[in-house]
């Protein structure tokens, strides 16, 4: 089935370039040039991915991202920004963007990022053989259902973004192993972030807020100082 992508940008040259290259790759492309329209289109059309500019009229991309995450937590969002300041990138990630790119960017890199996002989503949903079928992962009060792209805590469904779920699943499958930030970048984001490990820290922080009873004393995701993180679980007894 043809993937549907909502492109949100108020710069005609950017819209034309992105639309041409995405349609050339076989994607169905919808266009919004302001934040309010983008929010309505995303709600009504349920695209497979949103390419969202940061600076928009009526409602900026950060607010659109925040609102989408409240209602469409499963929808991948790739944020575009013309700014290079770390604050803008990190704020976008903290509000729930799965990825970001700074302008100017090459169409080839944009396509690579989009394809990487779709590959990760499809890998999680891909059917598996009966021999390798992974029904669920139980760790303490946490249950992860890989095939359903869902996670539950104390029986309650967690509202995780696609990237948060992928990070949780990878760490849970690596339970007991110390994972560096670079390892997590390569495994979950699947391309070079040029040493920008902040993206890992932001998503780990989000996960902790959703699965830990006390983020100051985490039970599941432990920080390994100077290296990265280790996924564990409640100690028996």
C-alpha positions as CSV (number, residue, x, y, z in Angstrom):
1,X,0.0,0.0,0.0
2,X,1.2,3.5,-0.9
3,X,2.6,5.4,2.1
4,X,1.0,8.7,2.8
5,X,3.2,11.6,4.0
6,X,2.0,15.0,5.2
7,X,4.5,17.7,4.5
8,X,4.1,20.9,6.5
9,X,6.1,23.9,5.4
10,X,5.3,27.5,4.4
11,X,8.2,27.9,2.0
12,X,7.0,27.2,-1.5
13,X,10.5,26.2,-2.8
14,X,10.9,23.6,0.1
15,X,7.4,22.2,-0.5
16,X,7.9,21.9,-4.2
17,X,11.3,20.2,-3.7
18,X,10.1,17.7,-1.1
19,X,6.9,16.9,-2.8
20,X,8.6,16.2,-6.1
21,X,11.2,13.9,-4.6
22,X,8.7,12.0,-2.4
23,X,6.2,11.5,-5.2
24,X,9.1,10.3,-7.4
25,X,9.7,7.6,-4.8
26,X,6.1,6.5,-4.9
27,X,4.7,8.2,-1.8
28,X,1.3,9.9,-1.6
29,X,2.0,13.5,-0.5
30,X,-0.4,16.0,1.2
31,X,0.6,19.6,1.8
32,X,-0.1,22.0,4.6
33,X,1.4,25.5,4.8
34,X,0.3,26.5,8.3
35,X,0.1,24.8,11.7
36,X,-3.6,24.8,12.2
37,X,-4.3,23.3,8.8
38,X,-1.6,20.7,9.4
39,X,-3.1,19.7,12.7
40,X,-6.6,19.1,11.2
41,X,-5.2,17.2,8.2
42,X,-3.1,15.0,10.4
43,X,-6.2,14.2,12.6
44,X,-8.5,13.6,9.7
45,X,-6.2,11.8,7.1
46,X,-4.1,9.8,9.6
47,X,-0.8,9.9,7.5
48,X,1.9,7.4,7.9
49,X,4.4,10.1,8.6
50,X,4.5,13.9,9.1
51,X,7.4,16.0,7.9
52,X,6.9,19.1,10.1
53,X,8.7,22.5,9.8
54,X,9.4,24.3,13.1
55,X,8.6,27.8,11.9
56,X,5.0,28.0,10.7
57,X,2.3,30.7,10.7
58,X,-0.8,30.5,13.0
59,X,0.7,27.7,15.1
60,X,4.4,26.7,15.2
61,X,5.7,23.2,14.6
62,X,6.5,22.7,18.2
63,X,2.8,23.3,19.2
64,X,1.6,21.1,16.3
65,X,4.0,18.3,17.5
66,X,2.8,18.6,21.1
67,X,-0.9,18.4,20.2
68,X,-0.3,15.5,17.8
69,X,1.4,13.6,20.4
70,X,-1.6,14.0,22.7
71,X,-3.9,12.4,20.1
72,X,-1.8,10.5,17.7
73,X,1.1,9.2,19.8
74,X,1.9,6.4,17.3
75,X,2.4,8.8,14.3
76,X,6.1,9.3,13.3
77,X,7.1,12.9,13.1
78,X,10.2,14.2,11.4
79,X,10.9,17.8,12.3
80,X,12.6,20.4,10.0
81,X,14.3,23.4,11.4
82,X,16.4,26.2,9.9
83,X,18.1,26.8,13.2
84,X,21.2,25.0,14.4
85,X,20.9,25.7,18.1
86,X,20.8,22.6,20.3
87,X,17.8,24.1,22.2
88,X,15.5,23.8,19.1
89,X,16.5,20.3,18.3
90,X,16.2,19.1,21.9
91,X,12.9,20.9,22.5
92,X,11.4,19.2,19.4
93,X,12.5,15.8,20.7
94,X,11.2,16.5,24.1
95,X,7.8,17.3,22.6
96,X,7.7,14.0,20.8
97,X,9.4,14.4,17.4
98,X,11.0,11.1,16.3
99,X,13.7,12.7,14.3
100,X,14.9,16.1,13.1
101,X,16.8,17.6,10.1
102,X,18.3,21.1,9.8
103,X,17.9,23.2,6.7
104,X,19.3,23.3,4.2
105,X,19.2,19.5,3.6
106,X,19.6,17.3,0.5
107,X,16.5,15.4,-0.8
108,X,18.6,12.2,-0.7
109,X,19.2,12.6,3.0
110,X,15.5,13.4,3.6
111,X,14.5,10.2,1.7
112,X,17.1,8.2,3.7
113,X,15.7,9.4,7.0
114,X,12.1,8.7,5.9
115,X,12.9,5.2,4.6
116,X,14.8,4.5,7.9
117,X,11.7,5.4,9.9
118,X,9.4,3.2,7.8
119,X,11.9,0.3,8.0
120,X,11.9,0.4,11.7
121,X,8.1,0.6,12.0
122,X,7.8,-2.3,9.5
123,X,10.4,-4.4,11.3
124,X,8.4,-4.2,14.5
125,X,5.2,-5.2,12.7
126,X,6.7,-7.8,10.4
127,X,5.2,-11.3,10.8
128,X,7.5,-13.9,12.3
129,X,7.6,-17.6,12.0
130,X,6.1,-19.8,14.7
131,X,9.6,-20.8,15.9
132,X,10.8,-17.3,16.3
133,X,7.5,-15.7,17.4
134,X,8.0,-13.4,20.4
135,X,4.6,-13.3,22.1
136,X,5.6,-10.8,24.8
137,X,8.4,-9.7,27.1
138,X,7.7,-9.7,30.9
139,X,10.1,-7.7,33.1
140,X,8.7,-6.9,36.5
141,X,5.3,-5.1,36.1
142,X,6.2,-4.2,32.5
143,X,4.9,-6.2,29.5
144,X,6.1,-5.5,26.0
145,X,4.1,-6.9,23.0
146,X,6.4,-6.6,20.0
147,X,3.9,-7.7,17.4
148,X,1.2,-5.3,18.7
149,X,3.7,-2.4,19.0
150,X,2.4,-2.0,22.6
151,X,3.7,-1.9,26.1
152,X,1.8,-2.1,29.4
153,X,2.7,-1.3,32.9
154,X,0.5,-2.9,35.7
155,X,-1.9,-3.9,32.9
156,X,-2.3,-0.3,31.7
157,X,-1.5,0.5,28.1
158,X,1.4,3.0,27.8
159,X,1.1,5.8,25.3
160,X,4.6,5.6,23.6
161,X,5.8,7.3,20.5
162,X,7.2,4.9,17.8
163,X,10.7,5.8,18.7
164,X,10.1,5.4,22.5
165,X,8.7,1.9,21.8
166,X,11.6,0.9,19.6
167,X,14.1,2.1,22.2
168,X,12.2,0.3,25.0
169,X,12.0,-2.9,22.9
170,X,15.7,-2.9,22.0
171,X,16.8,-2.2,25.6
172,X,14.5,-4.9,27.0
173,X,15.8,-7.4,24.5
174,X,19.3,-6.4,25.7
175,X,18.4,-6.8,29.4
176,X,21.5,-6.8,31.7
177,X,23.8,-5.5,29.0
178,X,25.5,-2.1,29.3
179,X,24.6,-0.1,26.1
180,X,26.5,3.0,25.1
181,X,24.7,5.9,23.6
182,X,26.4,5.2,20.2
183,X,25.1,1.6,20.3
184,X,21.6,2.9,20.9
185,X,21.9,5.5,18.2
186,X,23.0,2.8,15.7
187,X,20.4,0.2,16.7
188,X,17.4,2.4,17.1
189,X,18.0,5.4,14.8
190,X,20.0,3.4,12.3
191,X,22.1,6.2,10.9
192,X,24.8,8.6,11.9
193,X,23.8,11.4,14.2
194,X,27.4,12.8,14.2
195,X,27.9,12.1,17.8
196,X,24.6,13.8,18.9
197,X,23.9,11.5,21.9
198,X,21.5,14.0,23.3
199,X,18.7,12.4,21.3
200,X,19.2,9.2,23.3
201,X,19.1,11.0,26.6
202,X,15.9,12.8,25.7
203,X,14.1,9.6,24.8
204,X,15.4,7.7,27.8
205,X,14.1,10.5,30.0
206,X,10.7,10.2,28.3
207,X,10.7,6.5,28.9
208,X,11.5,6.8,32.5
209,X,8.7,9.3,33.0
210,X,6.3,6.6,31.6
211,X,7.6,3.4,33.2
212,X,9.4,4.4,36.4
213,X,7.5,5.1,39.6
214,X,10.3,7.4,40.8
215,X,12.5,8.7,38.0
216,X,15.2,9.7,40.6
217,X,15.4,6.0,41.6
218,X,14.8,4.1,38.4
219,X,14.2,0.4,38.6
220,X,14.2,-0.5,34.9
221,X,16.6,1.9,33.1
222,X,19.8,2.5,35.0
223,X,22.4,5.1,34.0
224,X,25.9,3.7,33.7
225,X,28.1,6.8,34.3
226,X,30.4,7.7,31.5
227,X,29.0,4.9,29.2
228,X,25.3,4.8,28.7
229,X,22.4,2.8,30.1
230,X,21.5,-0.7,31.3
231,X,18.0,-2.2,31.3
232,X,17.2,-4.2,34.4
233,X,14.1,-4.9,36.5
234,X,12.9,-5.2,40.0
235,X,15.2,-7.2,42.2
236,X,13.7,-10.5,43.4
237,X,13.0,-10.7,47.1
